[in-house]
Amino acid sequence: TVLNRRVTGARRFAAQSWSLPRIKAAAKKHNGTVNDIFLAMCGGAMRRYLETLDALPAEPLVAQVPVSLRSADQAEGGGNAITTVQVSLATHIASPLGRLVAIQESMQAVKTRLGEMQKSDIDAYTVMTNMPLSLGQVTGLSGRVSPMFNLVISNVPGPPVPLYLCGARIEALYPLGPVFHGAGLNLTVLSNAGQLHVGAIACRESVPDTDALVQRFPAELATLKAAVAARDLTLPLRRRRGRKPAPAPEA
């Protein structure tokens, strides 16, 4: 795709912030996670952005997504234990709800596969799945052959409390992820004190208008919420209230 060329030294950067409770509310409505909603927003925004460039591929975009292998209690001890997985963004699906379901299924398949692996298997899996990228950068093939993924998307949990610098409260933390040959776009979101802050950085040749891409995120979130509301309205009143339908009268 246009995202998977050789990169130059020029960059485009755009940033945006959202309410974390709002994202969590959308995730609850869809029986998903914050990461599911963020990936769906990325998938929808990428689909519409590439449509404007007449560059939307027939096959779905695939994101390289870092995932943590540590549980919440293990994370308190510090250190990292991560691997990277490939997740479909379902950009070939026009329906927002259909796209979200496909993304959730793709992510669940990855989680199931990792859950069945031993630690040594995961270590080997991590090395093998990242080897094509590493070799491509060394040999110069990256950006010239078909990649394993199209872009990098990261969701980094940050501190839930406000941070301060020299007594001044930090209002936002916009992350900057890596951009390299064959993957000219990185979308990273960082949470802090009830906010999600996304930083989008790209090679200027691959994504000439990064701000136009990021500006599509709020509309994608609103579309997901509207789709849920429309779906709920189609349910019978008794089901919407959580009641079972009354039994049919006996003949």
N, C-alpha and C positions, 0 to 999 in steps of 0.2 A: 504494500500500500504506500501512499505518500508519506506515511510515518516511518517507513523502514528504509530510508535512503542513507547515504553517507552524510554525516553531519558536518557543519562548518563551525567556525568559532562564534558566530553570531547567535544571540539568544532572544527569545521573547518570554516575558514573565507576566503572569496575571494572578491575582489573589482575590479571595472572597471569604466571608464568614457567615455561618448559619447558627441558629439556635440548636443546641444539642437535644433539649427536650422535644423540640419539634420533629427532629429526625427520629428520636426514639418512639414518639407517638405514631409516626408513619410505619416504623418497623413493627410495632405491636399490632397495628391494623392488618399488616400483611403476614403476621406470624413469622417474622424474620428478625434479622439483626440490623444494627446500625450499618455494618459493613455491606449487607445485602442492599440496603437503600442507597448507600454511596455508590456501589458498583452499578446499580440500576440508573442512577443519575448520570454517571459517567457514560454508560452505554447509550442512553437516550441523547445526551448532549453530543456525543461523538457521531451518532447516526445523523442528527440534523446538521451538524457542522460539515460533515463530509458530503452531505447532499448538496449543500450550497456550493461546494467545490466541484460537484459532479464527479466525486471520487469515492463514493460509497461502494465497497466491495460486495460481491454477492455472498461471500462466506462471512460468518461473524468474526469480528475482531476478537483477539485473544489477549488477555492481560496477564502479565507476570505479576503475581501477588505474593509478597512475603507474608508468612503466617508464623505465629508463635507456637512453639511446642511445649511451653511452660504453662502450668495451671496458675490460677490466681495466687494460691498460697506459695507456690514455688517462686513466683516473680518477686516476692518480698525479699528473697535472698540476694537479689541483684544478678547481674549478668544476663546474657542473651542465649536463647536456644531457638533458632529460627530455621525455616527452610523456605523455598520459593515454589509456588505451584502455578499452573496455567489454568485460567478460568475464562470461560466464554462470556463475552459481553452481549451476546445475542443481538447484535446490531442489524441482523437480517430480518428481525421480527418487528413489524410496525406497531403492534399493540403494546402499550406500556406494561399492562399486567402480564401479558404473555412473555414479554422480555424479562420481567422480574422473575417470573416462575422459572424460566430457562436458566437464568443466572443462579438462582437458589439451587436448582438441581445440579448444575455444574459444580458449585461450591460444595454441596453436600457429598457429591461423588468423590471429590478430593479429600474431604474430611474423613469419609469412610475408608478410603484407601490408606490414608496415613494412620488411622486408628488401628488398622490390621497389621501394621508394620512394627517390627522391633526397632530399637534405637539404631542398631548397626545398619539395618535396612534403610532407615531414613537418611542416615549419613551418606550411604552409597547413592541413594536416590538424589540427594541434594547435589552431590558431586557430578553425577551423570547428566542431570537436567541443566546444570549450569556450564558444563563443559563446552557445548557448541558455542555459547556466547563468548566464553573466555578464549577459545581457539580462534573464533572469528575475529576478535579484536586483535589478537597477536598476528594472525596471518593476513589480515586486511580483507577477509571475505565478508565480514559483517557489513550490511548495507548493499551487498551485491548479490546475495543469494536469499532464498526464502527463509524467513526467521521462524523460530519456534513460537514467538509472541510478537505482538504489534506495539505494545506500550507497557509501561510500568505503572502500577497503581498501588499505593501504600496507605494503610490506615494505622497511624501511630497513636496509641493511647498516651495522653499527656497528664500532667497533674490536675486533679479536680479542683484545686484551690487557686486563688489568684496568686500571681507571681509579681515581685517588685524588683526594681533596679534603682539603687540609690534613692529609695523612698518613693519612687514613682511607679504606679501600677502599670504593668505591661498589659495593654489592651488586646493585643493579638500576636500570635506567633505563626508566621507563614513559612512552612518548610520548603526547602529546595532539594529535590532528589536528583539523582544522576541522569544525564543524557549522554548517549554514546552511539557509535555507528550502528545502524540497524534498528535503533529504538529512539527516535527523535522527540518523544514526548514523555514526560513524567508528571503524574498527578499524585500528590501526596496530601493527606489530610491529617491534621494534628488537633487533638482535643485539649481544651484548657478551660477550667472554670465555667462549665456550662456552654461553651462555644466550640464549634468545629471550624478550623481555619484551613482552607485549602490553598496550596501553592501549585500553580501549573507552570512548568518551565519547558521550553521546547526549542529545538533548532529553528531559526527563523525561516529557513528554506522549507522545512517540513510542515510547520504550522505557522503560516505568516501572520495570523491574527488570533493569538492565544486568548486575548480578552473576549473576542466574539464567542469562543468556545465556552469559557467560564461563565459568561453572562447567560448561557442557556441552562445552567444548573437549577436556578430557582423555578423556572418553568417546568422542568422535569419533575421536581418535587411536587409542585402544585398539581401536575397531571396525574401523578400516582395517587395523591389524596383524593382528587376528583373521581378517579376510576374506582376507588373504594366506595365512595359515597354513591356513585351510580350503581355499583353492584349491590350495595345494601338496599337501595330503593326497589330493586327487582325482587327481593325476598318477600315472602308473605309476612304480614304484620305480626302474626304470632311467633314466627321464627325470629324476626328482628328483636322481639322482646324476650327471646330465650325460652319461649314456651313450646311445648309439643302441640301439634295440631290435635283438635278434639277427635275422638274416635267416631267412625261412621255409625249412624243409627242402625240398630238391628232390624232386619226385615220382619 
